Amino acid sequence: MQRFSPVGVAWYGATRNGLLEETGCVAEEVVRHTLRAGDVPKAVYQNLAEQPRKRWPTPWRDAILDYIGRRAVISAPIAE
């Protein structure tokens, strides 16, 4: 598989709030820290990999799947 150059991708979604709270990234509605790639459960990566297959065409799909497959992903809570 072709390797891609470093690129930043922002994927916003409010479906992982429980995970961010469970891991202490968010406490009492305050953002404490970012969830590192190694701390993201395997099941979350599997679920994330399903989404690009449904939503994005190549080459974007391939790039996103490459990052997910290498666990080169972080989860950064966003506060308003």
Number of C-alpha atoms within 10 A of each C-alpha: 5 7 9 11 7 8 8 7 11 7 6 10 8 8 8 11 12 12 16 21 17 10 14 16 21 22 13 8 9 13 16 15 15 16 19 14 15 11 10 17 10 11 9 11 17 12 10 15 18 11 13 17 15 9 9 12 10 10 8 14 16 18 19 22 18 17 17 17 14 10 15 12 18 14 19 17 20 11 8 2
